[in-house]
C-alpha cells in the first residue's frame, strides 16, 4: 500500500509536471520562434538600409569625382585615352572596378571593361532613372559577376554626360553586411538552365552547397543538417539576370536561450519528482505501518485465532478502526462458539440436523461392518396445515412427531435427524428395515393432539440401502430423497429406490451434455420438407426440421431431445442455431435462382425471449436474406402459457416485417376467435384432422370450416400430414392453399431439397 500511495502521488505529480513542461515549452518555443522571426525581419530591414547606404556613399563619392576640375578638364578635351585614364584613377580610389562615360546621345566614349555593345550604353533602365531623378543606383550582373552601380551626371555647368561606376559584390562586401546586420548573406543568381550560382557568401562551403542545391522561399531551411531561418530577396533584375540576396540565421543560435530554459525546467521537474517520492513514501508510512499491524491481526482472525492483542494507533481514524476490529474479534469468537454448538443440532426439535446426520451416516459407512438403511420421511399436506392453523401449531406438530419418532428409532439403535421444514431422516443398521418401518407407520396411524385439536398426519417415505444403492452418505441420502418423491407422486406412502430410473435420468443428463457438444461440433443439420401449393401452380415453400446424427448413438429422433431441451431451457440455443442456419441456406437457394420461403418452429421459451426479434434481424442481415423468405411458426399452447410476453414478442417480430404462422392448429384450447387477435398470416391444420379427411365426414367438415373461417380472416391455410394423392385432392377440394407431407416429399438435406425444388419448378413429375 505504501508503494501504491507513493506511486499514485508521484504519477499525479509527474502528469502535472509533464503537462506543464510541454505546455510551457510549447509556449516558450512559440515566443522564441516569433522573436526570431522579428529579429530576422529587423535584420532584413537593416540589410536593405545598408545596401541603400552603400549606394548613397558611392553616389556621393562619384559626385565628388565629377566635381574635380582636372577630371572635367580631361573630359572637356574629348581625349578618349586621357578620359579613361582619369576615370580609372578616380575609380581606383573609390574601390570601383567598372567605369563608364556616356554622352547625352547614349554613346560610350570610355569603357574600362568593354561592357558597352556597339558603343551604346548597356544599362538603359538606370540611365532613364538618372535622367528622371538626377542620380540612379542598382545592382546588375555584368560578365557573370554582380556589381552595385551608380549613375551620376557630369555638369559644366549643364549636364554634358554621365559617369557610371560599379563596385563588385565580393565576399568582403558580404562579410561587411553580415557584421552590420548579424545575418548570413549570400548573393546568387539563376542561369538559363535553372542552376543557381553564388557571387559571394558568408556561409561555410557545405552549407552554401545545400543552399544552391535547394533554394526556396520557405522560412526554414536545413543546411548541412543545421536548421536556418531564411529570407530570399530579389535585389536586381536585367538582361544579365536576376540577383537575389539570401539572408539567414542559424536556429540553434536563436533558440539557445530556449534550450537553456528547457533544461532548467526539466531539472526542476526531476528534483520535484524526487522530493515527492521521498515525501510520499514518508507520509504513506505513517498510514500503512499501523494498517499493516491491523492486517496481521485480521489474518489471524481469518485463520481462527482470536487472542491477538490489537494495538491502538495514534491516528483517530485508524484508532477507531482498531477498536472496531477488536470488538469484531470478540464478537466473532462468541458467535463461533454458538455456531459450533448449533452446527449439528436443530434448534426447534433438538435433533441432529442435516450436517450432523451426514456426519453420523458417514462414520457408519466408513466402519463398513454392516449394511445400513436410510429412510427419508416427508409429511403430507404439511403446508396446508401451516396455512390453516398457523406456523406456531405447525412447529408443535414437528416437535411432537420428532419426539415420538426419536423414541421409536432409538429402540432399534438408529439415529433420527430433522433435515429441515417437515423432512426427517433416520438410519438403522442392516437392510431388514421392515420392523422399524412398521413401528413408524403405526405411529402415524395414531391421531396427533395439538392445541386440543386431533390431527390426522400422514407421511411419504423413501428408502435407500448401503451398499446396494449408493456408497457415500450424500449419495445414499439423495437416493432416499428420490424414492420419497416417487412415493409422493404415486401416493403409495413407501417407495424403495430404483436404480433403473436413476440410469434413465442420467442418460437424459448425458444427452443434454451431448446436445451442447452437437452444436459446437456441427452434428446438427437441417432438413427441408416442401409445402406445395394446391392450386396447381408451381409455388413452393419449405419447413426447416432439425436432425441430429450422434457420433456414438447414431440418429437421435427429434422427439427424444427437443422436449428434453425445452424442459432444461437449452431449446433457446437450438432455436438460435436453426434460425441462423436456415437464413444461410435460404440465401444460398436465393443466390442459386431458387428462392423459397423457409419456416422455422419457435418454442414456448423462445416466445418469452425479448431479445429474439433483434437476433432474427441480425441473422437475416448477416446472411443477406430478405425478410419475406423467412417465416416463424408458433403453437397455440406456446402463446397461452404467458400471453402478454408472447404477444409482445410476436408484435415486435411482425413490426419487423416477419411472416408468422400458427402450427398444429386444432390441438390447443383456443379458437379462431382468439387466433385472429394474433399477428399471424398463416394457419397450419394439424395432421390429426388431415389423415382421415377422405374417410371421415366430420374431419372433412372441420377442415372445410376451419379453411373458410381462416380465409375470411385473411390467413393462408396449410394442411400437414398429406400421405396420399386422395388426401391431396380432397384438401384441394376443401380449399386448402398448401399441403405438406410424405406424399410430396420427405424432409431432405439442403442439396437434395435444392435438386427436388429445381425439378418441381421445371414442371417435372416429382409429386406422386
N, C-alpha and C positions, 0 to 999 in steps of 0.2 A: 504493500500500500504506500509505503514511503517512496518507493521508486515511481509508482504511478502518479502520486501527487507532485513529485519533483518533475516528472516528465510532462505532466499536464501544464504546470505553470511555465516551465521552460518552453514548451511548444507554443503556448499562447504568446509569451513574450517574443519568441522567435518569429512567429507570424506577424505580430505587430511591428517588430523591428524590420522584418523583411519587407513588408508592405511600405513602411515609412521610408526605408532605404531606397527602394525602387521609385517611389513617388518623388522623393527629394532629388534623387539622381536624375530622374527624367526632367523634373522642373529645372534643376541647375543646368543640365545639358542643353535644354531649350534656351535658357538665358544666355549661356556661354556661346551657343551657336548663333543666336540673334546678335550678341555683342560682336562676335567675329564677323558676321555679315555687315554690321555697321562699320566696323573698323576697315573692312575691305572697301566699302563704299567711300569711306573717308580717304583711304589710300588712293582709290581711283581718282577722286577729285583732286588730290594733291598731285598725282601724276599728270593729269590734264593741265593743271595750273603750271607745273614745271615745264611741260612742253611749250605752253604759251609764253612762259617767262624766257625760255631759251630763244624762242623765235624773236621776242621783243629785243633781247640783248643783241642778237645777231643783226637785227634791223638797225638798232642804234649804232652798232659798230660800223655797219655798212654806210650809214648816213654820214658818219664822221669821215669815212674814206672818201665818199664822193664830194665832200665839202673841202677836201685838201686841194690847195691851189696847184700844186705840182701835178696832181692827178688830172685836174680839169685842163691844165695847160697841155698835158700829153694827149688828152682826149681831143682837145681842140686842133692839134696838129694833124689829126687823122692819120697818124703813123701807126699802122697795124702792129708791127712787132713792138714798137715802143709802148703802145696802149696795153698789149698783152703782158709785157714785162712788168709794167706798173701795176696792172691788176693782179698779177701773180704775187708780186712782192707784198702788196697790201693784204691779199687773201691769206698769205702765209702767216702774217702777223695775227690774223683773226682765227687761224686754225681751219680755214675753209679749203676744201680740196677742189671744188668745182667753181669756175668763174666764167661768166658770160657777159658780153657787152652787146646790146642790141640798140638799133636806132629806132626812130619813130615809125619807120616803114616796116619794121619787123625783121629786117636783115640782121645778121650777126657778124660784125666785123672782127670780133675777138672771142675765141672759144678754146680754153686750155685743155679740154678733154674731147673735143670734136663731137659733141653731142648734137649739134645742130645738123639738120638734114637739109641738104640743098641750100645751105646758107640761111634757112628760116628758123625763127625762134621755136624751140621744141615744147614749151610749156604754155600754150595759148590761154588756158584757164587761169593760170597765175597772172599772166600779163593783163588779162581782162579785169581781174580783181584789183591789180595795182593801179590801172588807169581809173577805176571807179573809186577806190579808197585812198589812193596816193601811195600805198605800200601793200605788199602781199607776202604771205608765207605759207608753206605747206611741205608735206613730205612726199617725195616721188622716188620711184625705182628707176635708177639710171645705170645702164650696163650691168644689171644684176645686183646692184647694191642700193640700199635705201639712203636717201640724203634728205636732210632738212634744208629747204631752200627758202631764200628771201629775195624779193624783187624791190629795188629802191630806185627812184628816178634820179637822173643827173640833170641839174638845172644850171643855166648860165645866162641870165637868171631864170629863163623859162626852161621847160623840160626839153632837153636835146637828145636824151637817150635813157636807157635803163640798164642797171647793173644787177645781175643775178649771181648770188653766192650760195654755195651748198656745202653743208657740213655732214660728213658721213656718220651714220648711226652705227657706232662701233661698240665693242664690249665696254670700253671706258665710259661711253655715254650711258649704256645700260646700268653699269655699276654706280655711276653718279646718281642716276634716277633712283636706284634701289636704296642708296644711303639716305636720300632725302625723303622717299615715300615709304621705306621699310617694307617694300614688296619685291618679290622676284619679278624681273622684267625680261620679256623675250619679244624681239621684233622678228616678224616672219611674214612670208607671202606664200601664195599658192600658184604653181605654174599651170600651163595649159593642160597638162596631163593629170592634173588633180593631186600632184605631190606637193608637200609642204617643205619649205626651206627657211632656215633661220639666218637672219642678218647678224644678230647679236643676242646674247642671252646671259643671264646671271645664274642659270640652273646648272647643276652638275651634268656631265655628259650623259649618264644613264637616264636621268630624269628628262633631259632635253630629247633624247631618243624616243621615249614613250610619248612625250608631248607631240612631236612631229608625226608619230605614227597614228595617234588617235586624238587630234584636236576636236574640240566640241564646245558648244555653247553652254554645257552643263555647269552648274555652280560648284560641283565637286568632282575632282579627278584623282585617279590613282596613278602616281608617277613613281616607278621603281618600288612599288609596294607601299609608298607613303601617301596618305590622303592629303590633298591640297584643296583649298578654296581657290576658285579661279574665275577670271573675267576675260573674255575675248573681245577686244575693242578694235573696230576698223578705224584707222587713223589717216589713211590716204588712199586715193584711187587715181587711175590714169591709164595711159596707153602702156605703161610699163608693168601694170598690175596693181592689185590692192595690197596695202600694207596693214598688218594687224599688230597690235601690241597685246600680249598676254600677260596679265597681272595675276600673281599667285602668292599664296601664303600657306605654309605647312599647318595643317590642323593640329598636329602634335604640339606645335609651339603655341597655338591659340588655346588649346584645351588643357594645357599643362596645369593651370590653376584648378580646373575642374577635377582632374585626376588626383591632385593632391587633396582636395576637399573630400573626394570619394574615399580615398584611403583613410582619411581621418574619421569619416563616418563609419566605415567598416570596422576600424579598430575600436571605436566607441561601442558599436553593436556587440562585438565579441566580448569586450570587457563587461558589458551589461549582462550578457547571457551567462558568463562565468559567475558573476556576482549573484544572479538569480538562482543558478543551480545550487550554490552554497547556501543561500538564504532559504530556498525552498526545502532543501534536504534537512536543514536545521529545524525549520518550523514544522515540517511533516513528522520529524522525530518526536516532537512534543506530543503529537496526537497519536502516532502509531505505536509508540512504546507501551503506553498503558493499554491500548487496544489489543496489542499482542498478548499481554498478560490475561486480558479478558477472554481472548480467543482460546488460550491454553486451558482456562477453566471450562469454557464451553465444550471443548473437545473431550475433556474428562467427563463432563455431564453426559455427553453423547455416548461415551463408552460405558456408562453405568456407574461412574464414581461420583458420589455426591458429598464427599467430605472435604473437598478442596476449599481453602480459605480464599475469599475474594478480596483482593487489595483495593482500597478506595482511592482513585486518583484525585489530584488536586482540582482539576478542571471540573466545573459544576456539572456540565452536560455528561461528561464521562463518569463522574461520581454517581449521578442519577442512574446511568446505565449499569454501573457496577452494583448498586443497590437492587435494581430490578433483577439482575442476573442472580444475585444472592437469594432473593425471595423466590425466584423461579426454581433454583436448585432445591430449596427446601420443599416447595410445593410438589415438584416432580418426584422427589423421594417419597413424600407421603402418598401421592397418588399411585406410585408404582407398587407400594406395599398393598394398597387397596386392590389394585388390578391383579396382582399376584394371588390375592385371597379369592378374588371373584373369577379368575381366569377359567377355572374348571367347574364352576358352580352356577346353577340357575338361580337367580335371585328370588323368583316367585315360589318355587317348589322346594328349593334346597337340594334338588337332584343334581347330578353331574350334567354339564351342558354338552354341546356337540364336541368341543375340543377335548373335554375330559373323557367322553365316550370313545372318541377315536384313539386317544392315548391308551385307554384300558384295552380296547379291542386290538390295537397294535401290539401291546405287550402280550396278550394271549396268543396272537398269531405267531409272534417271534418264538414263543416256547415250543410250539409245534407238536406238543404231546398229544393233543386231542383235536378232533374236528370241532367247529364252532357253528352255531346257528344264530343269525341276526334277524330280528323281527322289527319292522318299522310300522308304527301304528299312527293313523291319522283319523281324527274324529270327523264323523259325517255331520254335515249341516251345522257346523260349529259357528260359522259366520252368521247364519240365521239366528242362532241362539244369542249371539252377541248383540245383533241388531235389535232383538226383541226385548231381552232382559237387561241389556247394558253390559259394559265391559267389566264392571265390578262382579256381577254374577258370573260372567264368563271366566274371570280369574279364579273364582271359588270352585267352579267346575273343574278347572285344570288342577287346582290344588287337591281336591278330593280324589280325582282319578289318579293323580300321581301318587297319592298316599297309599291307596289300596293296591295299585299296580306294583309299587315298590315292595309291598309286603308279599305279594304272590311271587314275584320274580326272585326275591331273596330266598324263598323256600327252596328254589332249585339252583342256588349258587350263582345266580345271574346278576347282571348289573343293568339298572334302568337309568335312562337319561331323557331329559326333555331337550329336544333339538331346537325348539322354537315354536311359537304360536301354539297350534294344537297337535304338534307332532311329538311322539315318544318313540324311543328305540330301546331295545334291550338285547343282550347277548347271553346265551347259555351254552355250556359245553355239550358237545355231542350233536348228532344230527337227528336224534329221536326226540323231536320237539312237540309231539302230539299232546303229551300230558300238560306241559306248561301252556300250550296253546288252548287246550280245553279249559284250563283254570282261568285264563284271561277272558275267553269268550263267555264263560259262565258269569264272570264278574260284570260283564256288560249286559247280561240278561236282567240283572237287578236294577230297579229304578233308583235314581240318584236324587236325594232330597237336598234342595238348595233354597234357602230363604222360604221355607215352608212350602216350596213347590216341588212336586215329584216330576223329575225329568227322565225321559227315555233317551239315553245317549248310546249311539252305536259308533262303530269304528271300522275302517278298512285296513287290512293288514297285508303287508308284503314280506315274503320270507326269502332269504338267501343263505346258502351254506358254504362253509370253507372246508376243504379246498375245492369242492365241486364247481362253484360258480365264480369265485374270484380268489386272488392270492394276497391282496392287500386290504387294509382296513378301509381306505377310501373307496376302492372298487366294490368291496362287499356291501358297504352302506349304499352305494349307488345302485347296485343290483336290487337290493331290498326296496329302494325307493321306486325303481321302475316297476317292480312287482306290485307295490302298493297302488300305483296309479292304474295298473291293469285291473286290480280288484275294484277300484273306484269306478272305472269306466264300465266294467261289466256288472257292477253291483253284486259281487259274489263274496264279499266280506274278506276272504283269504285267497291269495294267489302266491304261487311259488315261482321264482324267477325262471324264465325260459330263455336259454342261451341262443336258440334258433332265431327268435325275434330280435335279439341283440345283433346277431350277424346280419340280419336283413337291414337294420338301421345303419350299421357300419358300412354295408355295401352302398347305401344311398349317400352317406357322407363321403365315401371314396369316390362315388360318381360325381359329386359336386367338385371335388378337387380335380378330377379328370376333366370336368367340363371347363374349368378355368384354364387348364393346360390346352384344351382343344382350341380355345380362342387364340391363344398365343402361338400355337404350332400349326395353325391352318388346317385343323382336322374337320372343321365345319365347312359345308358347301351349300350353295343354293340351287334348288331345282325349280323349274318353272312349268306350271300347268296352264295350258291355254284356256281362255274364256272366249268361246266362239259366238259370234253374232248369229242369231237365229232368223234374221230377216233375209237371209240368202246373200248378203253382201260378204265381202272378204275381210271385214273389220275383225280384229282380234286383239284381246288383251291377255294378261297373264297374272297369275298369283305366285309370289315367291314363297317357297316352302323350304325350311332349313333341314339339312340332313347331316348326320354325324357318323363318320367312319372311325371307330375307336381302333387304335393300333393293336390292342390285345383282344377286346371283346368283339371286334368287328362292327357290323352295322347296329347302331343303337336307335330304335324307333323313337320318333318324337314324343309319343305318349308316355315313354318311360322317363325322359329327362325334362320335358317342358313343364309338366305340373310340379315336379320337384323344384325346378328353378324358380317357378312362381312362388312357391312356399318359402323358399330361402331368400328371395329378393334378388337372385342373380339373373332373373329374366331381363332386367334392365340392360345389362351388358350384352346379352344375346340380341335383344331388340336393336340396340345401337349398332352392333356388327351387321345385322341383317339389313338395316336401312342403308348403311354406308356401302355394303356390297351390292345391294340392289341398284343404288344410284350409279355406281361404277358400271355394272352390267348394262343398265338401261342406256347410259351414254355410249357404250360400245355398240349396242344394237342401233342406236340412232346414227352413229358415225358410219355404220355399215349399210345404211339405207333401209333399215327395217325398224322404224320407230314403233314402239309398243308401250302402252301404259302398264306399269307393274304395280300390283297391290301387295302391301306388306301388313301383316297382322300386328296389332298392338294388344298388350295385356292390360289387366286392370291396374297394375303398378305403373305402367307407362302413362296411363291417363292421369295419374296423380302426380306426375313429374312435371313441375312447372317449367323446367329447362328443356323439355322435349321440342317445342317449336323452334327454338334457337338452334338446337342440334340438327334437326331436319334441314333447316335452311342452310347451315354450314355444309352439310353433306351434299346438298344439291349444287351449291356454289363450287365446292372443291371438285366434284365430278363433272361439272359443266352440263348438268341435265336440267332442262326446263321443267317447271313445276307441274305442267299438265301431264307429264309422263310418270307421275308417282301418285298412288292412291293409298290411303291408310285405312285399314279395316278394324272396326271395333265391335265388341259384343254388347248386347243389351245388359247382361249381368255386370260387365265392367263399368258401365255408366251408373248402374243402380247402387253400387257399393258406396260411392261418395259423389252424389250427383253434382254438387256445387263445384268441387275441384275439377271433376271430369269435364263439366261443361265449360269451365274457364279455359282448360287446355284445348278443348275442341274448337272453341270460338277463336282462340289465338291461331290455331292451325288454319282454320277457314279464312281468317283475315289475311293470312299469308298467301291465299290462293290455292291451298291444298284441297284435293278431292278427298271426301270421306265417305265410307260405306259402313252399313250395319251388316255384320257377319252372323250366320247361324240364326237368322230371324225365325221366330216361332218357338224357340226353345227356352226363351226367358219368360218374364212375367209381365212384360209391357205390351202395349198395343200400338197400332199406327197412330192413335191419338197422342200417345206420348212420343213416339219416334219422330213425328212431324215437328216437334219442338227442338230436335237435334239438328245441328248444321251439317246434315249429310245429303248426298245426292245419289246414293246407290243403296239398294237393299238386296241382300243375298238370302234366298229361301233355303232353309236347312234341308239336307238330304233326307231327313226322316219323312218329309212330305212329298219328296220327289220320287223316291224309289218305288212307291205303289201308285203313282199318279195315273197309270194306264188302267190298272185293275180296280182301283178304289175311287168311286164317285165322290166320296167325302174328301179325299185328298185332292182330287181334281178341283172340287169346288173351293177348297181352301186356297189352292194355288191361284185359281182364276180371280177370286175375290181379293186376295192379297195383291195380285198384279194390278187389277183395276184401281184399287184404292191407292197403291203406290204411284201409278201413273197420274192419278188425279192430283197427287201431291208433287208431281214433277220428278219422281225418283226413277232411276233405271233399275230394272229387276234382273237379277242373275239367279239361276237355279243351279244348285250344287248336286253332285252325285248322279250325273247323267251317265248311265251304264249301257243303254241300248238305243237303237235307232227309233224304236217305238216311243220311248220316253222323250227323245229329242223332238220327234214330230208332234207329240202331244203338247209339249211345252211351247212349241211354236204356235200351235193352235190356241193355247190358253193365253198367248200374248206376251210371254217372257221375252226379254230382249237378248239375254246371253245365256249360254249353257256351259257348264264346266263339269268334266268327269272323264272317266276312263274310256268312254265311247269315242271321244275326240283324241285324247292322248293322256298317257300317264305323266306325272311330273318328270321333266327332262333336265339334264345338265345344260349349261348355257350353250355349248357348241351344238348339242343335239337339238335344243329348242330353236336356235337360230336357223338350222337346216330345215326343221319342221315348218317354221314360220315362212321361210322363202318358198317352200313348196306350196303352202296353203295360199299365200298371196299370189302365187303364179297360177292358181286355179287347179292344181293337181289334186287327185282324189286322195287326200290324206285323212279325210273324215269317212269313217266306215258308214 
